[in-house]
């Protein structure tokens, strides 16, 4: 996309790379194959669609949900970007409504923003077994 579209479009980029980086900091670190990135992306995309698809359509605005996309041409055609969790939201709109649409998205996506630890639902049982063993070994209680 090299130009601003005729119809405004909100693009959500689901960031699994940011979550994968978080996995490396877990105790013990999440190994390759212990986290279902595709399942997480599918669920996260559904959350975004549930939050935005109908309200945006009512405003005549399109919605695109992609995973780990970094398209310089699309970014160049948009205004400011909004970060919600590990995801980014950009708006391509030629009529100066980009910021107003971002503000609307921030309000409409409160449920998505609240799901900060949702990626943990996609950890495989083997990691939890290793986590419990690690807790026994280091003798530290889980702190809340």
Buried (B, 14 or more C-beta within 10 A) or exposed (E): BEEBEEEBBBBBBBBBEBBBEBBEEBEBEBEEEBBBBEEBBBBBBEBBBEBBBEBBEEEEBBBBBBBEBEEEEBBEBBBEBBEBBBBBBBBBBEEEBBEBBBEBBEEBBEEBBEBEEBBBEBBEEEBEEBBEEEBEEEEEEEEE
